[in-house]
Amino acid sequence: MKANHELSSHEISVFVLNDRGEVLLQRRSANKKYYPNTWALCTGHVEKGESSREAAVREIKEELGISVCFSELYSFYDGKFDSSDVCFFYIKSNLADVDFVIQKEEVSEVKWFSIDKILDMIKSHDEGIVYRENKLYLFIALKEFLDGVIS
């Protein structure tokens, strides 16, 4: 039997992390049907016949213009996220935000954020970020993970 992160789910999300403990968020394009002009992780849908891991590698390439090998993609969390099954992964990248080649139809810009800034945005109900307080646990877990890795 395949590990959970290899099973196909409906969606994937990827935390792009750097050595400073920051998370890359991408501003969703103004033409997006859902959450236009808001900050979010690199996300996407798993296509038919594709594993969650394959979808994550594809979405990273399409949206951010970087190639990632399976060995550079780490599983973070699998489970229900709203009404969809989602696999969360993380990768490490120390590129400057201007070095990403973004897919303009999907993303208008990318920017590095401290995890504390992201937590503050969620807690203050900032309409500029996709995530709400019911997803705070994911970012708190990420902060705890990063605190353990960086300290």
N, C-alpha and C positions, 0 to 999 in steps of 0.2 A: 504494500500500500504506500502511496506517495505521502510525503509530509504535507501538512496543511498548506504551507507556502507554495507547494507545487500544484495544488488542486486549482482548477479554474474557478474563479469567483466572478462576480459581475463587474467589480471595479478594483482598481489598484490606486494607491497613493504612495508617493515617495518623499521622504524627508531627505533633502540634500543638505549635508552638514559640512562645516569647515573646521579647521583646527582651532579656531577661536570660540567654538561652541555656538556658532550662529547657524540659523536655518535659512535657506534660500526660499523665498516666497515669490510667486509670480502673480502679476496683476492680470486677471482674466480680461480678455479683449472686450471692448465696448459692444461688440456684436454678439456676444454670448447670450443665449436665451436665459440661462440661470446665472445669477450672481455676476452680472457684467461689472467690470471695473473694480472688482474686489480682489484682495490678496488671498491666495490659496497655495496649497502644495501642488506639485506636479501630480496630476491625476489622469485617469482614463478608464476606458472600458476594455474588458478582455474580449477579444474577438474569437469567433468560433474556431475551435481546434488549437487554441493558444493557451498556454499555461499562464498563471498570474505572473510568474517570473519573466516569461517572454514578453508579456504585455508591458511590464514595468520597463524593461530594457528598450522596447520600441517607443514608448511614450517619452522617456528621457531623451532619446535621440530626436524624435519628432519635435517636441516642445522646447527643448533646451539646446539641441545641437551637439550633444556630447555622446560619445560611444562608451558604453559600460559593458564589461564582461560579467557573466553570471557570478564569477568569483568576487566581484566588487560590490555585489548587491546582497544586502543582508536583510533577513526577515526581522520585522519589529513587532507586528501584531496582526492577528487574523480575527475577524469577527464581524458582527453586525454593526453597521454604521448607518443610522436612520433605518431605512427599509432594505438596504442592499448588503450583500456580503462584500467585504472589502479586505484586501490584503495590504498591509502597510509594510513598506521596505525602507531602508535607508542606504545611502551611499555617501562617500566622502569625496569632497571636491574643494580645492582651494583656488579655483578660478575667481577672478574679479567679476563682478556682475556684468561689466561691459564685454567680457570675453565669451559669454554664452550667446549662441546663435538662436534666437527665439523664433518660433513659428507665429508670425504676425496675426494669422487668423484666430489663433487660440490665446495668445499672450501678448500684452502690450509692453511689459517691462518685467525685469526681475530685480530683486534687491535682497541683500542679506539683513536679517533681523536677529537680534538677541532673543533667546527664548523668553526672557523676562518681558521684553517688549510685546511679544506675541501673547503671553499670558495676560498682560495689562490690557491689550486690545480686546481680548475675549471677555475679561471680567468687566470692562467698562461698556460692554455692548456696542463696540465700535462697528458701525455699519460698513466700514471699509475692509472687513475681513469676513471670509465665508463662515468661519467657525463660531459657534455659540457656546454658552456655558455647559451645555450637555456633552460637549466634546472636550472640555477642559482636562479631563483625566488623561487623555492621550498626550497632551502637551506637558502635563505634570510628570507623567511617566518618562517622557523624553528628557525633561529637565533633570530628573533623578538619574537617568542613564548618562547624560552628558556630564553631570557633576561627578559621577563615578569614574568616567573615562578621562576627564580633563584634570581632575584634582590629584 
